Amino acid sequence: MIENLLSEINSKDYFNYDETFSLYKKCSELIIENENDAQKLIVNILDEKNKFDTRLNPILTDLIESVGFYPYLEKEHLTLDSTDALIRHMYHYSNNLNKYLHEDQKHLLSLLNSEKNVIVSAPTSFGKSLLIEEIVASKKFKNIVIIQPTLALLDETRRKLKKYDENYKLIVRTSQDSSIDKGNIYLFTAERVNEYKKFLDIDFIILDEFYKLSSKRDDERADSLNNALYYILKTFNCKFYLLGPNIDGISKGFAEKYNAIFYKTQSSLVDVKSVDIYSQHKEKFDQPKKYKEYKEKVLFDLLLKNKDHQSIIYCSSPSRVRYLSKRFYEYLREKYVIEHTEKLDIIEWIQENISSEWSLINLLKSKIGIHDGALQKHITTTIIDYFNKGYINYLFCTTTIIEGVNTSAKNIIYFDSTKGTQAKIDYFDYSNIKGRAGRLMVHYTGIIFNFKPIPPNEQIVIDIPFYEQNPISDEILINLEEHEIIDKTSDQYKSIKQLPKYEKDVIRNNGVQVFGQKSIIEQLRTDIHTKYNLIAWSKYPTKEQLTYVISLAWNNLLKPTETVRPMTLKGLVTVTQIYGYNQNIWNLVNNTFTYLKSLKNYKELPDNEIMDDAIRQSFQTLKHWFEYKVPKWLSVIDSLQNFVCVEKGLRPGSYSYFSNLIENDFLRENLTILAEYGIPSSAIRKLEKLIPAGVPQDDVINIIRKEKLFDHSIFIDYEKNKLKDT
């Protein structure tokens, strides 16, 4: 029935009084029979509201109220007239946010205000994250931890919550101290929770995208997330709110143990329609190598046809993002249909700081954006801002789009069916990609265009390894108290129990490969007298010292399932040395360009294409290796060499100086916090001339605002706008 009604709404140009009444009557019946279908019908009616007889708006108003979609009453300026409806309406008003909540949001908020902990599964367009702000705005909890999977998502949350800085100190770096004068909001990834040693009494923890706890979804960061959540719950016994999309259940018994309720809802204020492109072209799409250009043309024709609505194109990897975006630009140029956007401030910054040859300049000028894990944070944030403001129409991106970043896209193109080169998109991933079509309070409906078959539907039950322990990694198991171990007879547990106490403490604190660390300790013990100078260094390492340490890490700390391509051990040592001694990413770009140009498969390519690849590879190295992995490895081996040196009565080295420099892009220590605020390093280096080194990092933002340093002539427009946004 519902599909027939939706088809009728889509196909007809106008509904007269009787036809409007008839449809509204059917909708009223659906509310009793199947409320989710009724919600879908109401959303589609609102999407085509101009087709219906306005004399019956009072009935439409009652229908919207009946399914609890109160935000849409405000959006459409519809007025309730009965006293009981008006009372219900005001009941759903948030005084903290000055907004109306929909019925399911209000119910979820009542659960959060109860004695229960809450684990929620709801569609992307439900508005789960709005309740994070409601919790903060209520000032009910003094110290709150918010864990999100990406720095981009944390930055989006920081920008939403900065208006509450009178009541809360926002802590975004592990070097910051907690405030004792007001509350604290710790905005951290799981890794930073595990590193932070200065938590005050935590009252509440929020874990966004909690499905990443699962050991069965092949996420290399699941161990860190389990250890972070386990540590906070064990240490502070605080309330929690776990939120995620499209989840059918969690580890049996977890909710009961932690006094929690698992709340699953299908309630969605945006209806996403599916369009099957794959079946129309199955014969050719099933031969991707032979008909590669054909499939691309189908995509580009579709994008051009839908140019009045913004589209996100899902691609499997950063290299696919770059390739397809450039091919689309060439397609538009050949068709003479390039729409030039207004001048974007980042273009001047790219020309000054990266290369005037970078293809991103032409893409942005043509309303095409890219978004992937290989770009610097301030660039991805800027591109999303441009997209949401309508300066960009097309966004080519990777799985970064699955992980919660909000956009104004009407359309999603499901073009590739893998994550990287091998991991298949499953139904859970597909549902998350689909959920990005249509934005709450911007669109009533969205569309996903499927260029690949939809993965088979399967029930998604999220295992929580620190609780269920089947399976459980060594890195989680080593953190559990003995009375919490379910199987004390397992070889895995016996192996960990046999570790000497002091070794075990060091290994546990590092939070990475347990027996990889054990192997490093044994290797250090073997080498400590013959290779002491390679082990116990401080400040800057020589090439030999760097090679020794990174080789130890590469051979022992990588997970079996971890992807390192195209990086090699030799390559990592080389780029770390280049970056470490030149202290500039652009030297790395130029070195990579020279190296690529010497390769046989690059001989025929023009310089601008080689430069594009050099920029992509260098940024990927910066993001994946230098911003976290290499500093983490240095920190781990630093602690292990310290342990072995003390054990042998020798003076240990200290890698922290070099490690911190690499992790912080060689910025002055008190200004590194600005990188968390999405400020480009070029602007931060200029600030070194304006802000003394002795100023505490927590005062830096206030000085920029108070003294209006963003207006200084030393900055170009892009840098000024970024600084103003702090």
C-alpha positions in Angstrom: 0.0 0.0 0.0 2.7 2.5 1.0 4.7 2.1 -2.2 1.5 2.8 -4.3 0.8 5.9 -2.3 4.4 7.2 -2.7 4.3 6.4 -6.4 1.0 8.4 -6.7 2.6 11.4 -4.9 5.6 11.3 -7.2 3.7 10.9 -10.5 0.8 13.4 -10.0 1.2 17.2 -10.5 -1.7 18.2 -8.3 -4.2 16.8 -5.8 -7.6 18.5 -5.6 -9.5 18.8 -2.3 -11.1 15.3 -2.5 -7.9 13.6 -3.5 -5.9 15.4 -0.8 -8.6 14.4 1.8 -8.5 10.8 0.6 -4.7 10.6 0.9 -4.7 12.2 4.4 -7.4 9.7 5.4 -5.2 6.8 4.3 -2.3 8.3 6.2 -4.4 8.5 9.3 -5.3 4.7 9.0 -1.6 3.9 8.5 -0.7 5.6 11.8 -2.6 2.9 13.5 -1.5 0.0 11.3 2.2 0.8 10.7 3.6 4.0 12.2 6.9 3.8 10.4 5.1 3.7 7.0 2.9 6.6 8.1 6.0 8.6 9.0 7.5 7.9 5.5 4.2 8.9 3.9 4.0 12.2 5.8 7.6 13.0 5.0 6.9 12.5 1.3 3.7 14.6 1.5 5.8 17.4 3.1 8.4 17.1 0.3 5.7 17.7 -2.3 3.5 20.0 -0.1 2.7 22.4 -2.9 0.8 19.6 -4.7 -1.8 19.4 -2.0 -4.9 21.5 -1.3 -3.9 24.0 1.5 -7.4 24.2 2.8 -6.7 20.8 4.4 -3.5 22.0 6.2 -5.2 21.6 9.6 -5.6 17.9 9.0 -1.9 17.7 7.8 -0.9 19.5 11.0 -2.7 16.9 13.1 -1.1 14.0 11.1 2.4 15.5 11.7 1.6 15.9 15.4 0.2 12.3 15.6 3.6 10.8 14.6 5.4 13.2 16.9 7.3 15.2 14.2 7.2 18.5 16.1 10.2 20.1 14.5 8.4 20.0 11.1 5.4 22.0 12.5 7.9 24.8 13.2 9.6 24.4 9.8 6.3 24.6 7.9 4.8 27.3 10.2 1.8 25.0 10.9 -0.3 25.8 14.0 -2.0 23.3 16.3 -5.4 24.4 17.6 -6.5 22.0 20.3 -5.4 22.5 23.9 -4.2 18.9 24.4 -2.1 19.1 21.2 -0.6 22.4 22.3 0.3 20.9 25.7 2.0 17.9 23.9 3.7 20.3 21.6 5.2 22.3 24.5 6.2 19.1 26.3 8.6 18.4 23.4 10.2 21.8 23.6 13.8 22.0 24.9 14.5 25.1 26.9 18.2 24.3 26.8 18.4 24.3 23.0 15.4 26.5 22.1 14.3 23.8 19.8 11.5 21.2 19.5 12.4 17.6 19.7 10.5 14.9 17.9 8.7 12.3 19.9 11.4 9.6 19.8 14.1 12.1 20.7 12.0 13.2 23.7 11.5 9.6 24.7 15.3 8.9 24.4 16.0 12.0 26.5 13.7 10.8 29.2 15.7 7.5 29.2 18.9 9.5 29.5 17.4 11.4 32.4 16.5 8.2 34.2 18.7 6.0 36.4 19.4 3.8 33.3 22.4 3.9 31.0 21.4 4.1 27.4 22.6 2.3 24.3 20.7 3.5 21.2 20.5 2.4 17.6 18.7 4.8 15.4 18.9 5.9 11.7 21.3 8.6 10.6 18.6 11.2 10.3 17.2 10.6 13.8 19.2 13.4 15.4 21.1 11.4 18.0 23.9 13.9 18.3 21.5 16.7 19.1 21.0 15.0 22.4 24.7 15.3 23.1 24.3 19.0 23.0 21.1 18.7 25.2 23.1 16.8 27.8 25.8 19.4 27.9 23.4 22.4 27.8 21.4 20.9 30.8 24.6 21.3 33.0 23.4 18.1 34.8 26.9 16.6 34.6 30.1 18.3 35.6 32.8 16.2 33.9 31.9 14.6 30.6 33.9 12.4 28.2 32.9 12.3 24.6 34.7 9.7 22.4 34.3 10.0 18.7 36.3 8.0 16.0 37.8 10.8 14.0 39.4 14.2 14.6 37.0 15.7 12.0 34.0 14.5 13.9 35.5 15.8 17.2 36.1 19.2 15.6 32.5 19.4 14.4 31.4 18.6 18.0 33.8 21.1 19.4 32.4 23.8 17.2 28.9 23.0 18.4 29.8 23.0 22.1 32.1 26.0 22.3 29.1 28.2 23.1 29.1 26.5 26.6 32.6 27.5 27.5 31.4 29.6 30.4 30.4 26.4 32.2 32.8 23.9 30.7 36.5 23.8 29.7 36.8 22.0 26.4 39.8 19.7 26.6 41.0 18.5 23.2 44.7 17.6 23.8 46.2 15.2 26.3 48.7 18.0 27.4 45.8 20.1 28.8 45.0 20.2 32.5 41.4 19.7 33.8 39.7 22.8 35.3 38.7 22.8 38.9 36.7 26.0 38.7 34.1 24.7 36.2 33.1 21.5 34.4 35.2 19.7 31.8 34.3 18.2 28.5 37.0 15.8 27.3 36.7 15.6 23.5 39.0 12.7 22.7 39.5 9.8 20.4 39.9 6.4 22.2 43.6 6.6 21.9 43.7 9.9 23.7 41.5 8.6 26.5 44.0 5.9 27.1 46.9 8.4 27.1 45.3 11.0 29.3 46.3 10.9 33.0 44.5 13.9 34.4 40.8 13.0 34.4 38.8 14.4 37.3 35.7 12.5 38.6 33.9 11.6 35.4 30.0 11.8 35.7 29.1 10.8 32.1 30.6 9.3 29.1 29.3 9.5 25.5 30.6 7.0 22.9 29.6 7.9 19.4 29.6 5.2 16.6 29.9 2.5 19.3 29.8 -0.3 16.7 33.5 0.3 16.5 33.9 -1.7 19.7 33.2 -4.9 17.8 36.2 -7.2 17.3 34.3 -8.8 14.3 34.3 -5.7 12.1 38.0 -5.7 11.4 38.7 -2.2 12.8 42.3 -1.9 13.9 41.3 0.7 16.6 38.7 -1.6 18.3 41.3 -2.5 21.1 41.9 1.1 22.0 38.1 1.8 22.1 37.4 -1.2 24.3 40.2 -0.2 26.7 39.1 3.4 26.8 35.4 2.5 27.7 36.4 -0.2 30.1 38.8 2.1 31.9 36.3 5.0 32.3 33.5 2.6 33.5 35.8 0.7 35.9 37.5 3.8 37.3 34.5 6.2 37.7 31.4 4.0 37.6 29.7 6.8 35.6 26.6 6.9 33.5 26.9 6.3 29.8 25.3 7.0 26.4 26.4 4.8 23.5 25.0 5.7 20.1 25.2 4.3 16.6 23.1 3.5 13.5 21.4 0.4 12.2 22.3 -2.0 15.0 20.1 -4.9 16.0 21.6 -6.0 19.3 24.6 -6.1 21.6 26.5 -8.7 23.6 24.0 -10.7 25.7 24.0 -9.7 29.3 25.9 -6.4 28.8 22.9 -4.2 29.3 21.9 -6.1 32.5 25.4 -5.9 34.0 25.7 -2.2 33.4 22.1 -1.2 34.3 21.5 -0.2 30.7 18.7 -0.2 28.2 19.2 -1.0 24.5 16.8 1.2 22.6 16.3 0.6 18.9 14.1 2.8 16.7 13.4 3.0 13.0 12.0 6.5 13.4 13.4 8.7 10.7 12.5 12.2 9.6 14.1 11.8 6.2 13.0 9.2 3.7 15.8 7.8 1.5 14.7 6.4 -1.8 16.8 3.8 -3.7 17.4 4.0 -7.5 18.8 0.9 -9.1 21.4 2.0 -11.7 23.2 -1.4 -11.6 20.4 -3.5 -13.0 20.0 -1.1 -15.9 23.6 -1.7 -17.0 24.3 -5.1 -15.4 26.0 -6.7 -18.4 28.6 -3.9 -18.8 29.0 -3.1 -15.1 29.9 -6.7 -14.4 32.9 -6.3 -16.8 34.5 -3.4 -15.0 37.9 -3.4 -16.8 36.4 -3.6 -20.3 33.6 -1.0 -19.6 35.4 1.2 -17.1 34.9 4.4 -19.2 31.3 3.4 -19.9 30.5 3.2 -16.2 32.2 6.5 -15.5 30.2 8.2 -18.2 26.9 6.8 -16.7 28.0 8.4 -13.4 29.0 11.7 -14.9 25.8 11.9 -16.9 23.8 11.3 -13.8 25.7 13.9 -11.8 25.1 16.5 -14.5 21.4 15.6 -14.8 21.1 16.1 -11.0 23.3 19.3 -10.8 20.5 21.2 -9.0 21.0 18.9 -6.0 24.2 18.3 -4.1 25.7 14.8 -4.5 28.2 12.7 -2.6 30.0 10.0 -4.5 31.3 7.1 -2.5 34.7 5.8 -3.6 36.8 3.0 -2.2 40.1 4.8 -1.6 41.8 8.2 -1.7 43.4 7.4 -5.1 39.9 6.6 -6.5 38.6 9.9 -5.1 41.4 11.8 -6.9 41.0 9.8 -10.1 37.2 10.1 -10.4 37.0 13.7 -9.4 39.6 14.7 -12.0 37.9 12.6 -14.7 34.6 14.3 -13.8 36.3 17.7 -14.1 37.6 16.8 -17.6 34.1 15.6 -18.5 32.5 18.9 -17.6 35.2 20.8 -19.4 34.7 18.8 -22.6 30.9 19.5 -22.3 31.5 23.2 -21.8 29.3 23.1 -18.7 31.7 24.0 -15.9 30.0 26.2 -13.3 32.5 28.4 -11.6 31.9 29.0 -7.9 32.7 32.3 -6.2 36.3 32.8 -5.1 37.2 30.4 -2.3 39.7 31.5 0.2 41.6 28.2 0.4 42.8 28.5 -3.2 45.2 31.3 -2.3 46.4 29.2 0.6 47.0 26.1 -1.6 48.9 28.2 -4.1 51.2 29.7 -1.4 51.7 26.6 0.7 51.3 23.5 -1.5 51.5 24.0 -5.2 49.7 26.0 -7.8 49.8 22.8 -9.9 47.6 20.8 -7.5 44.4 19.7 -9.3 42.3 20.5 -6.2 42.4 24.1 -7.3 40.6 23.4 -10.6 38.2 21.0 -8.9 37.1 23.6 -6.3 36.7 26.3 -8.9 34.4 23.9 -10.7 32.3 23.1 -7.6 33.9 19.7 -7.1 35.3 18.7 -3.7 37.2 15.7 -2.3 37.1 14.3 1.2 39.3 11.4 2.4 41.6 10.3 5.1 44.7 11.5 3.3 43.9 15.2 3.5 44.9 17.5 6.4 42.1 18.2 8.8 41.7 21.9 8.1 41.3 21.1 4.4 38.6 18.5 4.9 36.8 20.8 7.4 36.9 23.7 4.9 35.6 21.5 2.0 32.7 20.3 4.1 31.9 23.9 5.1 32.0 24.9 1.4 29.7 22.0 0.6 27.2 22.8 3.3 27.2 26.5 2.2 26.4 25.4 -1.4 29.8 26.6 -2.9 30.5 23.0 -3.9 28.0 20.7 -5.6 29.8 17.4 -5.9 31.8 15.6 -3.2 33.9 12.6 -3.9 34.8 10.7 -0.7 35.8 7.5 1.0 34.6 5.8 4.2 35.3 9.1 6.0 31.7 10.0 5.0 30.3 7.0 6.9 31.8 8.1 10.2 29.3 10.8 11.1 30.4 14.0 9.4 27.2 15.9 8.6 26.6 17.3 5.1 23.8 18.9 3.1 23.8 16.2 0.4 20.5 15.3 -1.2 22.0 12.5 -3.2 24.4 9.7 -2.5 26.1 7.7 -5.3 27.1 4.2 -4.2 29.8 3.8 -6.9 32.4 1.4 -5.4 31.6 -1.7 -3.3 34.9 -2.0 -1.3 36.7 -0.2 1.5 40.3 0.0 0.1 41.1 -2.6 -2.4 39.8 -5.7 -0.7 37.3 -5.3 2.2 33.8 -5.6 1.0 31.1 -3.1 1.9 28.5 -5.1 3.9 24.9 -4.2 4.5 25.8 -2.3 7.7 28.3 -0.1 5.8 25.9 0.3 3.0 23.1 1.4 5.4 25.5 4.0 6.8 26.4 5.3 3.4 22.7 5.4 2.4 21.9 7.3 5.6 24.0 10.3 4.4 21.4 11.1 1.7 19.2 13.9 2.8 19.9 16.1 5.8 17.5 16.5 8.8 15.7 19.8 8.6 17.2 20.5 5.2 15.6 17.8 3.1 12.5 15.6 3.6 13.8 13.0 1.2 17.1 11.8 -0.1 18.2 9.4 -2.9 20.8 6.7 -3.1 21.8 5.7 -6.6 23.2 2.2 -6.6 25.9 1.4 -9.1 26.6 -1.9 -7.3 24.2 -4.6 -6.0 22.9 -3.9 -2.5 24.8 -6.2 -0.1 22.6 -8.9 1.5 20.7 -7.8 4.6 22.0 -9.4 7.7 21.4 -8.9 11.4 24.1 -6.7 13.1 24.8 -7.7 16.7 27.7 -5.8 18.1 30.0 -7.8 20.4 31.7 -5.9 23.2 35.0 -7.8 23.6 36.0 -6.6 27.1 32.6 -7.9 28.4 31.9 -10.9 26.1 35.5 -12.0 25.6 34.7 -14.2 22.6 36.9 -13.3 20.8 39.1 -11.0 22.8 42.5 -9.6 21.8 45.6 -9.9 24.0 45.6 -6.0 24.1 42.2 -6.0 25.8 42.6 -9.1 27.9 45.8 -7.8 29.6 43.8 -4.9 31.0 41.0 -6.9 32.7 41.0 -7.7 36.4 41.5 -11.4 37.2 37.9 -11.8 38.6 36.5 -10.5 35.3 38.2 -13.2 33.2 35.6 -15.7 31.9 38.0 -18.4 30.7 41.0 -18.7 33.0 42.0 -22.1 31.4 42.6 -20.6 27.9 46.2 -20.7 26.5 45.8 -17.0 25.7 45.1 -16.0 29.3 47.9 -18.4 30.6 50.4 -16.7 28.3 49.5 -13.3 29.6 49.5 -14.4 33.2 53.1 -15.8 32.8 54.5 -12.3 31.9 56.6 -10.9 34.8 54.7 -8.2 36.7 56.9 -5.3 35.8 57.1 -6.2 32.2 53.3 -6.7 32.2 52.8 -3.2 33.6 54.9 -1.5 31.0 53.3 -3.5 28.2 49.8 -2.8 29.5 50.3 0.9 29.7 51.4 1.0 26.0 48.2 -0.5 24.8 49.6 -2.2 21.6 50.7 -5.6 20.5 51.4 -7.5 23.8 53.7 -10.2 22.5 55.2 -7.9 19.9 56.3 -5.7 22.9 57.6 -8.8 24.7 59.7 -9.6 21.6 61.1 -6.1 21.5 62.1 -6.4 25.2 63.9 -9.6 24.5 65.6 -8.0 21.5 66.7 -5.0 23.5 68.1 -7.3 26.2 70.1 -9.1 23.6 71.4 -5.9 21.9 71.8 -3.5 24.9 75.5 -3.9 25.4 76.5 -4.2 21.7 74.1 -1.7 20.3 73.6 0.6 23.2 74.2 3.7 21.1 71.4 2.7 18.7 69.0 2.2 21.6 69.7 4.9 24.3 69.6 8.1 22.2 67.9 11.5 23.0 66.8 14.5 21.0 67.4 13.8 17.3 68.3 10.3 16.1 70.9 9.5 13.5 69.8 7.5 10.4 71.2 4.3 12.0 69.3 4.9 15.3 66.1 5.7 13.5 66.5 2.6 11.3 67.0 0.4 14.4 64.0 1.7 16.3 61.5 1.8 13.4 62.6 -1.7 12.3 61.8 -3.0 15.8 58.4 -1.4 15.6 57.6 -2.4 12.0 58.6 -6.1 12.7 56.7 -6.4 16.0 54.0 -3.8 16.5 52.0 -4.1 13.2 48.7 -6.0 13.5 48.4 -9.1 11.3 45.5 -7.6 9.4 46.9 -4.1 9.2 47.4 -2.6 5.7 50.6 -0.7 5.1 50.8 -0.5 1.4 52.3 1.3 -0.4 54.6 2.0 2.5 57.6 -0.2 3.1 60.0 -0.4 6.1 62.8 1.2 4.1 60.5 3.9 2.7 59.2 4.7 6.2 62.7 5.2 7.6 63.5 7.5 4.6 60.5 9.7 4.8 60.7 10.0 8.6 64.3 11.1 8.2 63.4 13.6 5.5 60.5 15.0 7.5 62.4 14.9 10.8 65.4 16.9 9.5 63.7 19.3 7.1 60.8 19.8 9.5 58.5 20.5 6.5 55.9 18.5 4.7 56.7 20.3 1.4 60.3 18.9 1.4 58.6 15.5 1.6 56.3 16.4 -1.4 59.3 17.5 -3.5 61.3 14.5 -2.6 58.3 12.2 -3.4 57.8 14.1 -6.7 61.5 13.5 -7.7 61.3 9.8 -6.7 58.0 9.2 -8.6 59.4 10.9 -11.7 62.3 8.4 -11.8 59.9 5.4 -11.8 59.2 3.7 -15.1 55.4 3.8 -14.8 55.5 7.6 -14.3 57.7 8.3 -17.3 54.9 9.2 -19.7 52.9 11.3 -17.2 52.9 15.1 -17.3 54.5 16.8 -14.3 51.2 18.1 -12.9 49.8 14.5 -12.6 53.0 13.3 -10.9 52.8 16.3 -8.5 49.2 15.3 -7.7 50.3 11.8 -6.8 53.3 13.2 -4.8 50.9 15.4 -2.8 48.5 12.6 -2.1 51.2 10.2 -1.0 52.9 12.8 1.2 49.6 13.8 2.8 48.7 10.2 3.4 52.1 9.6 5.0 51.6 12.7 7.2 48.1 11.7 8.3 48.6 7.9 8.7 52.2 7.7 9.8 53.4 11.0 11.3 50.3 12.2 13.1 49.9 9.0 15.1 51.6 5.8 14.2 55.3 6.8 14.2 55.0 8.9 17.3 53.1 6.1 19.1 55.8 3.6 18.1 58.6 5.9 19.3 56.7 6.3 22.6 56.2 2.6 23.0 59.9 1.7 22.3 61.0 4.6 24.4 59.2 3.1 27.4 60.6 -0.4 26.6 64.2 0.8 26.2 63.8 2.8 29.5 62.7 -0.4 31.2 65.6 -2.5 29.9 68.2 0.1 30.5 67.1 0.6 34.1 67.0 -3.2 34.5 70.6 -3.4 33.3 71.8 -0.4 35.3 72.4 1.8 32.3 71.4 5.3 31.5 68.2 5.2 29.3 67.6 7.4 26.2 64.6 9.6 25.7 62.7 9.7 22.4 59.9 12.1 23.6 61.5 15.3 22.1 61.7 13.9 18.6 58.4 12.0 18.9 56.5 15.2 20.0 58.1 17.2 17.2 56.9 14.8 14.5 53.4 14.4 16.0 52.9 18.1 16.3 54.3 19.1 12.8 57.3 20.8 14.5 55.1 23.6 15.9 56.0 25.4 19.0 54.7 23.5 22.0 52.3 26.1 23.4 50.7 26.7 20.0 50.1 23.0 19.0 46.6 23.2 20.5 45.6 25.3 17.5 46.0 22.3 15.2 43.0 20.8 17.1 41.0 23.9 16.2 41.6 23.3 12.4 44.2 26.1 12.1 46.7 25.4 9.3 50.3 25.1 10.4 51.2 28.1 8.1 49.1 30.4 10.4 50.4 28.8 13.6 54.0 29.4 12.5 53.1 33.1 11.9 51.6 33.3 15.4 55.0 32.4 16.8 55.9 36.0 16.1 52.8 37.4 17.8 52.3 35.1 20.9 55.2 34.6 23.4 56.5 31.1 24.0 55.7 31.5 27.8 52.0 31.9 27.3 50.1 28.8 28.6 48.4 26.8 25.8 45.0 27.3 27.4 45.3 31.1 27.1 46.3 31.1 23.4 42.7 31.0 22.1 41.6 33.8 24.4 44.6 36.0 23.3 43.7 35.5 19.6 40.1 36.5 20.3 40.8 39.3 22.7 43.6 41.0 20.8 41.9 40.2 17.4 45.2 38.7 16.1 43.2 37.3 13.1 43.1 40.8 11.7 46.9 41.1 11.5 48.3 41.8 8.0 50.7 38.8 8.4 47.8 36.4 7.6 46.2 35.7 4.2 42.3 35.6 4.1 42.1 31.8 4.6 44.2 32.0 7.7 42.3 35.0 9.0 38.9 33.2 8.6 40.2 30.0 10.3 41.5 32.0 13.2 38.2 33.9 13.5 36.4 30.6 13.7 38.2 29.5 16.9 
